[in-house]
């Protein structure tokens, strides 16, 4: 699969952040991508996300071929069509906010003892995700970037990490804290830790938060993140046999 240039986005008046899965699969995660025509998706053990360059009859056809008969995928964009082609099903849909670190930078937080998580920690990570439901997370998601956790004894109390990424930008994702350890600022401290690592590489951290997740939005705003735009999340099922 040929790698696009960010100049391509300028030609289409689209910023890569407006279609982040597409750009991540064309840049940093190209080795994790399956592609058919103008559609891309992650390997199934890595992520449920897929993307097209832009939605039209041709790209819907490529996406259907890519996910397979009655296959499902999740998309993140600012402009998902309200109507899907015949045979496609919308299994879930919702709005969120895309946020970036503001011009004032990150707020100070109390330092937290963390360590980078490895594949040996995946069972603990999956257990935490099953309790907290921060968003799609699979056994291979850890390969998308660096993930960090805070432990209480042998329990993974909280974690956060990197997911989508392309030239100059890295997404913070999987921010979650076990209910037994909430209201201690763990999510804020871990988000700050991951964001600082991204900034130190000369990149811009960004993240997505569901419109309904008021408490998380407050945490990110207090850290210094500001809203860039609204985005839509959709879980789609391709035409079935």
C-alpha positions as CSV (number, residue, x, y, z in Angstrom):
1,X,0.0,0.0,0.0
2,X,1.4,3.3,-1.0
3,X,1.9,5.9,1.8
4,X,0.0,9.2,1.3
5,X,1.6,12.6,1.8
6,X,0.2,15.1,4.1
7,X,0.1,17.4,1.1
8,X,-2.8,15.2,-0.1
9,X,-4.9,16.5,2.8
10,X,-4.2,20.1,1.8
11,X,-5.4,19.3,-1.8
12,X,-8.7,18.0,-0.4
13,X,-9.1,20.8,2.2
14,X,-9.1,18.0,4.9
15,X,-6.9,18.1,7.9
16,X,-5.7,14.7,9.0
17,X,-7.4,15.1,12.4
18,X,-10.7,15.2,10.5
19,X,-10.2,11.6,9.4
20,X,-7.6,10.3,11.9
21,X,-8.0,6.5,11.3
22,X,-7.4,6.9,7.6
23,X,-4.2,8.9,8.2
24,X,-3.0,6.6,11.0
25,X,-3.4,3.6,8.8
26,X,-1.5,5.3,6.0
27,X,1.4,6.5,8.1
28,X,2.5,5.2,11.5
29,X,0.3,2.1,11.4
30,X,0.6,1.1,7.8
31,X,2.1,-2.3,8.9
32,X,-1.2,-3.0,10.8
33,X,-3.4,-2.2,7.8
34,X,-5.5,-4.1,5.4
35,X,-6.7,-2.1,2.4
36,X,-9.1,-2.5,-0.5
37,X,-9.1,0.4,-2.9
38,X,-10.1,3.5,-0.9
39,X,-10.8,1.7,2.3
40,X,-8.5,0.7,5.2
41,X,-8.9,-1.2,8.4
42,X,-6.7,-2.5,11.3
43,X,-5.9,-6.2,11.7
44,X,-8.8,-7.7,13.7
45,X,-6.8,-8.4,16.8
46,X,-5.5,-4.8,17.0
47,X,-8.6,-2.6,16.5
48,X,-12.2,-2.5,15.2
49,X,-11.5,0.8,13.4
50,X,-11.7,1.3,9.7
51,X,-11.8,4.3,7.4
52,X,-12.3,5.6,3.8
53,X,-10.8,8.7,2.2
54,X,-14.3,10.1,1.7
55,X,-17.7,8.5,1.6
56,X,-19.2,7.9,-1.8
57,X,-20.6,4.9,-3.7
58,X,-17.1,3.6,-4.6
59,X,-15.6,3.8,-1.1
60,X,-18.7,2.2,0.5
61,X,-18.2,-0.7,-2.0
62,X,-14.5,-1.0,-1.0
63,X,-15.3,-0.9,2.7
64,X,-17.9,-3.7,2.2
65,X,-15.3,-5.8,0.5
66,X,-12.8,-5.1,3.1
67,X,-14.9,-6.0,6.2
68,X,-16.6,-8.9,4.5
69,X,-20.2,-10.2,4.5
70,X,-22.0,-8.9,7.6
71,X,-18.7,-7.8,9.0
72,X,-18.5,-4.9,11.4
73,X,-16.2,-1.9,11.8
74,X,-16.1,1.4,13.7
75,X,-15.4,4.7,12.1
76,X,-14.5,8.2,13.6
77,X,-15.0,11.2,11.4
78,X,-16.6,14.7,11.5
79,X,-18.8,13.9,8.5
80,X,-20.3,10.4,8.6
81,X,-23.3,10.4,6.2
82,X,-26.7,10.4,7.9
83,X,-27.9,7.8,5.4
84,X,-26.0,4.6,4.7
85,X,-26.3,2.6,1.5
86,X,-28.9,-0.2,1.2
87,X,-27.8,-3.3,3.1
88,X,-25.6,-1.5,5.6
89,X,-26.7,-1.3,9.2
90,X,-25.8,1.3,11.8
91,X,-25.3,-0.7,15.0
92,X,-24.5,2.3,17.1
93,X,-23.9,6.0,16.7
94,X,-22.8,8.9,18.9
95,X,-21.1,12.3,19.0
96,X,-17.9,13.1,20.8
97,X,-15.4,15.9,21.1
98,X,-11.9,16.0,19.7
99,X,-9.5,17.9,22.0
100,X,-6.0,19.3,21.7
101,X,-3.6,20.8,24.2
102,X,-4.3,24.5,24.3
103,X,-1.9,27.4,23.9
104,X,-1.4,27.6,27.6
105,X,0.1,24.1,27.7
106,X,-0.6,21.4,30.3
107,X,-1.6,22.2,33.8
108,X,0.6,20.9,36.6
109,X,-0.4,17.7,38.3
110,X,0.9,15.6,41.2
111,X,3.4,13.0,39.9
112,X,2.3,9.4,39.9
113,X,4.3,6.2,40.0
114,X,3.8,4.6,36.6
115,X,5.5,2.0,34.4
116,X,5.2,1.2,30.7
117,X,3.0,-1.7,30.1
118,X,4.1,-4.7,28.0
119,X,2.4,-7.6,26.3
120,X,2.7,-9.5,29.5
121,X,0.3,-7.0,31.0
122,X,-2.4,-7.5,28.4
123,X,-4.6,-9.8,30.5
124,X,-4.6,-7.2,33.3
125,X,-5.3,-4.4,30.7
126,X,-8.2,-6.4,29.2
127,X,-9.6,-7.0,32.7
128,X,-9.5,-3.3,33.5
129,X,-11.1,-2.4,30.1
130,X,-13.9,-4.9,30.8
131,X,-14.8,-3.1,34.0
132,X,-14.4,0.5,32.8
133,X,-15.3,0.4,29.1
134,X,-13.1,3.3,27.9
135,X,-13.7,2.3,24.2
136,X,-12.5,-0.4,21.8
137,X,-9.5,-2.3,23.1
138,X,-8.3,-5.7,21.9
139,X,-5.4,-8.0,22.7
140,X,-3.2,-6.4,20.0
141,X,-4.2,-2.8,20.8
142,X,-1.0,-2.4,22.8
143,X,1.0,-2.5,19.6
144,X,-0.5,0.8,18.5
145,X,1.7,2.8,20.9
146,X,3.1,3.2,24.4
147,X,0.8,2.4,27.3
148,X,1.4,3.2,30.9
149,X,-0.2,1.9,34.1
150,X,-0.3,2.7,37.8
151,X,-0.4,-0.3,40.1
152,X,-1.8,-0.8,43.6
153,X,0.1,-3.9,44.7
154,X,-0.4,-6.4,41.9
155,X,-3.6,-4.7,40.7
156,X,-3.6,-2.4,37.6
157,X,-5.5,0.5,39.1
158,X,-5.4,2.9,36.1
159,X,-3.9,3.2,32.6
160,X,-3.6,5.4,29.6
161,X,-1.8,5.2,26.3
162,X,-1.3,6.1,22.7
163,X,-3.5,4.9,19.8
164,X,-3.9,6.7,16.5
165,X,-0.8,8.6,15.2
166,X,0.5,10.3,12.1
167,X,3.0,13.0,11.2
168,X,3.1,15.5,14.1
169,X,0.1,14.0,16.1
170,X,-0.5,11.2,18.5
171,X,-3.8,10.3,20.2
172,X,-4.2,9.6,23.9
173,X,-6.6,6.8,24.5
174,X,-7.7,3.9,26.9
175,X,-7.8,6.3,29.8
176,X,-9.5,4.4,32.6
177,X,-9.4,3.8,36.3
178,X,-10.9,0.9,38.2
179,X,-13.9,1.9,40.3
180,X,-12.0,0.9,43.5
181,X,-9.4,3.6,42.9
182,X,-11.4,6.5,41.5
183,X,-11.5,10.1,42.8
184,X,-7.7,10.1,43.4
185,X,-6.6,11.9,40.2
186,X,-5.1,8.8,38.7
187,X,-6.7,9.3,35.2
188,X,-5.6,13.0,35.2
189,X,-2.0,12.1,36.2
190,X,-1.7,9.3,33.6
191,X,-3.1,11.4,30.8
192,X,-0.6,14.1,31.8
193,X,2.2,11.6,31.7
194,X,1.3,10.3,28.3
195,X,0.8,13.8,26.9
196,X,4.2,15.0,28.2
197,X,5.9,12.1,26.4
198,X,4.2,13.1,23.2
199,X,5.1,16.8,23.6
200,X,8.7,15.9,24.3
201,X,8.8,14.1,20.9
202,X,7.8,17.4,19.3
203,X,4.2,16.1,18.5
204,X,0.8,17.4,19.5
205,X,-1.4,15.2,21.8
206,X,-5.0,14.9,20.9
207,X,-7.9,12.8,22.3
208,X,-11.5,11.9,21.8
209,X,-14.2,12.0,24.5
210,X,-17.8,11.0,24.2
211,X,-20.2,13.9,24.4
212,X,-22.0,12.2,27.3
213,X,-18.8,11.7,29.4
214,X,-19.1,14.9,31.3
215,X,-16.6,14.0,34.0
216,X,-13.9,13.0,31.6
217,X,-14.4,16.2,29.6
218,X,-13.9,18.1,32.8
219,X,-10.7,16.2,33.6
220,X,-9.2,17.0,30.2
221,X,-10.3,20.6,30.2
222,X,-8.7,21.1,33.7
223,X,-5.5,19.6,32.2
224,X,-5.3,22.2,29.5
225,X,-7.1,20.5,26.6
226,X,-9.4,22.5,24.4
227,X,-12.1,21.4,22.0
228,X,-11.0,21.4,18.3
229,X,-14.2,20.0,16.8
230,X,-17.1,17.6,17.2
231,X,-16.7,14.1,15.8
232,X,-19.0,11.2,15.2
233,X,-18.5,7.6,16.1
234,X,-20.4,4.9,14.3
235,X,-20.4,1.1,14.5
236,X,-21.3,-0.2,11.0
237,X,-22.3,-3.6,9.7
238,X,-21.7,-4.5,6.1
239,X,-24.4,-6.1,3.9
240,X,-25.0,-9.7,4.9
241,X,-25.7,-12.8,2.9
